[in-house]
């Protein structure tokens, strides 16, 4: 059960960091896990170069998307482009912490839940960045 939680949270973290417009598609791919769904990805929905792309050393969201579909981890992608996986982890931790802070301020998260999730973020993100997912197999 804990492995399932790590995979789910890791996938969510990756999706959130990549791009909101791509996230819905990746999430549906992750749950559908069916190769025929990949053909509906339009390059028009991909965003311009993002902060994650800079940290990974890639030029587009599609490049990240394709590498993830091929079974590479974010760490693999970063290292293949001469970047440090720790920078990816740091970026994702920062973004997740910001989102948790917003949820706390909006009242959708209790202080206790906020503190618990804040403690869990580094381990979950580090695991996620180094995990390889075979989404389409």
C-alpha positions, 0 to 999 in steps of 0.5 A: 500500500505504501508503494502505491501511495509513493507512485501516486504522489510521485506521479502527481508531483511530476504532473504538477511540475511539468505543466497544468495543460499537460497534467490532465493528459498525463494523469489520464494516461497514467490511469488508463495505461493504454498506448492508443491514448497517446495519439491524442496528444497535440503539440499545440497543448504543450507550453513553452519552455518551463522552469522544469525544462530548464532544470532538466536541460530539455527544450520542450514539455514534449521531450519530457513527456516522450522520455517519461513514456519511454520509461526514463525517470526525471533523474535519467532525463536530467543526467542525460542532458548534463544536469543534476537530479538534485536540482529537479528534486529541489524545484519540485519540493519548492513547488509542492511546498508553495502549493501546500502553503496556498491550500493552508491559507485557503483553508482547504488544509488543516495545520496538522495535515499541512505539517504532516504533508510538509514533512513527507514531501522531500522523501516522496519527491526524491523517490518520484524523481528517481522512479521509472514508470512504464505508463504504456506497457 
